């Protein structure tokens, strides 16, 4: 079973940047689309960005132009570069395979706080 470990979160001021990483163990990482989700307190977990094994990317409207998802299949890692961060981006960020059934077990996530 693939294990997912997210890292790179922290406290950042509005307008700042962070780069999140998700390291996956396991052999089938490279064949699956991967995505970044976020969950703010009291909200559901939403998919904000995804990337296919071929590199096609999709973003939810609220992060388009600010976030960039990428992957390195040689390192079994998916990244999320977040620029121009806003307070409403505050959440715990998770990665997973959005179209795989069942999905991988969820990692612990990495917390992003955008505040002055």
matplotlib code that plots the C-alpha trace (Angstrom):
import matplotlib.pyplot as plt

x = [0.0, 1.3, 2.1, 1.8, 3.9, 3.1, 5.5, 6.4, 3.5, 3.9, 2.9, 3.2, 2.1, -0.5, 1.2, 3.9, 4.8, 5.2, 6.2, 4.5, 5.9, 4.2, 6.5, 4.9, 6.2, 5.1, 5.4, 2.3, 2.7, 3.9, 0.8, -1.7, -2.9, -2.1, -3.8, -3.6, -6.6, -7.2, -9.5, -10.2, -11.8, -15.4, -15.2, -15.0, -11.8, -11.6, -9.4, -7.6, -5.0, -4.3, -1.8, -2.0, 0.8, 1.4, 1.6, -1.8, -2.8, -6.1, -6.9, -9.9, -10.8, -9.8, -6.1, -5.6, -2.7, -1.3, -0.7, 1.4, 1.3, 4.2, 5.5, 8.8, 8.1, 11.8, 11.4, 7.8, 7.0, 4.3, 4.7, 2.5, 4.0, 1.8, 2.3, 0.3, -1.2, -4.3, -5.9, -8.6, -5.8, -5.4, -6.1, -4.5, -3.2, -3.2, -2.2, -3.8, -4.8, -8.1, -9.3, -7.9, -10.4, -9.8, -7.7, -4.5, -4.7, -4.6, -1.4, -1.3, -1.4, 0.6, -0.8, -0.7, -1.6, -1.8, -1.9, -0.4]
y = [0.0, 3.4, 5.8, 9.5, 12.0, 15.7, 18.5, 22.1, 23.9, 26.8, 30.3, 32.8, 36.4, 37.3, 37.5, 35.1, 31.7, 28.1, 24.9, 21.7, 18.3, 14.9, 11.9, 8.5, 5.1, 2.2, 1.1, 2.5, 6.2, 7.0, 5.5, 7.5, 11.0, 12.8, 15.8, 18.2, 18.7, 21.1, 21.2, 24.3, 23.9, 23.1, 22.5, 19.4, 18.3, 19.7, 18.9, 22.1, 20.8, 17.6, 16.3, 13.2, 10.8, 12.5, 16.0, 17.4, 19.8, 21.1, 23.6, 24.8, 28.4, 29.9, 28.9, 29.3, 31.5, 31.3, 27.6, 25.2, 21.4, 19.3, 15.8, 14.0, 10.3, 9.4, 10.6, 9.5, 13.1, 15.6, 19.3, 22.3, 25.7, 28.3, 32.0, 35.1, 33.3, 34.6, 34.2, 32.0, 29.5, 28.6, 24.9, 21.5, 20.3, 16.7, 14.7, 11.6, 10.0, 11.6, 9.0, 5.9, 3.6, 3.0, 6.1, 5.7, 6.0, 9.7, 11.1, 13.5, 16.5, 19.7, 22.9, 26.2, 29.3, 32.6, 35.5, 38.9]
z = [0.0, -0.9, 1.9, 1.4, 3.4, 3.0, 4.0, 3.4, 5.2, 7.6, 8.5, 5.7, 5.2, 2.6, -0.8, 0.2, -1.2, -0.1, -1.8, -0.6, -1.3, -1.2, -1.1, -1.9, -1.3, -3.5, -7.1, -8.8, -8.0, -11.6, -13.3, -11.4, -11.6, -8.4, -6.7, -3.9, -1.6, 1.2, 4.1, 6.2, 9.7, 9.4, 5.6, 3.4, 1.8, -1.7, -4.7, -5.7, -8.3, -10.2, -12.6, -14.8, -15.3, -18.6, -17.0, -17.8, -15.1, -13.7, -11.1, -9.2, -10.2, -6.9, -7.3, -11.0, -11.9, -8.3, -7.7, -9.8, -9.5, -10.7, -10.2, -10.4, -11.0, -10.5, -6.9, -6.4, -5.4, -6.3, -5.5, -5.1, -5.6, -4.0, -4.8, -3.9, -0.9, 0.6, 4.1, 2.5, 1.4, 5.1, 5.4, 5.9, 2.5, 1.5, -1.6, -3.0, -6.3, -7.2, -9.8, -8.2, -6.5, -3.7, -3.0, -1.1, 2.7, 3.6, 5.0, 7.9, 5.7, 6.1, 7.6, 5.8, 7.6, 5.7, 8.2, 8.8]

ax = plt.figure().add_subplot(projection="3d")
ax.plot(x, y, z, "-o")
ax.set_aspect("equal")
plt.show()
